Amino acid sequence: MSAHSSNRLLAQPQPLVPEQNQRRALLRQLLLPAAAAVCAGSWSRAALAQTQAPLSNEPPAGEPSPVPGLRWSGQGLLRVWGFEVYRARLWVGPRFNPADHASDALALELEYLRAFSAASIASRSIEEMRRQQPIAPDQGERWQRALQAVLPDVRAGDRLLGLYRPGQAAQFRQPNRALGEVPDPLFARLFFGIWLAPTTSEPGLRAALLGLPARG
């Protein structure tokens, strides 16, 4: 489900370790359609050069919490190689502790800004979950199949809402329908850790979602 931004300029090229090669290959798999669209000229140069202002950390106007009892936490934009991938919004329970994202219920919404298949989202999600702890290959395959069975393919403008039920499951919804759940407490904790764990590949997005100061 998730992808990585890379805006740093390096003085000299650095060799890639195997993990970096694997991550870049997966990113290419996710973003190849977007790159093809650019090459075909479907996006103007002006649009590509436009700089997105940081999202306000105020809750969306006219949009209440998707789950009663959850409060607004924050939002952020994921951009990969200059491509805007999705906007993320987070609501958390009253006992939520930013230092322990599994401490209470939460709701995480992704508003996609381009199309992805359920298969690519599920595959990428498992790879990101492995940043938190090792996952046996057979377990990863089972989780990937379960997640792919629940998620739909998405297009630009589609929204997916993930609900964390501590010690129980990860549930998934769209605005007008329930999609299903993965009833595994460990899966649920690691899945939401993609965005909220300290080991996330996107610390800036994590800080925005949790309302924490961004590190320079």
Secondary structure, 3 states (H helix, E strand, C coil): CCCCCCCCCCCCCCCCCHHHHHHHHHHHHHHHHHHHHHHCCCCCHHHHHCCCCCCCCCCCCCCCCCCCCCEEEEEEEEEECCEEEEEEEEEECCCCECCECCCCCEEEEEEECCCECHHHHHHHHHHHHCCCCCCCHHHHHHHHHHHHHHCCCECCCCEEEEEEECCCEEEEEECCEEEEEECCHHHHHHHHHHHHCCCCCCHHHHHHHHCCCCCC
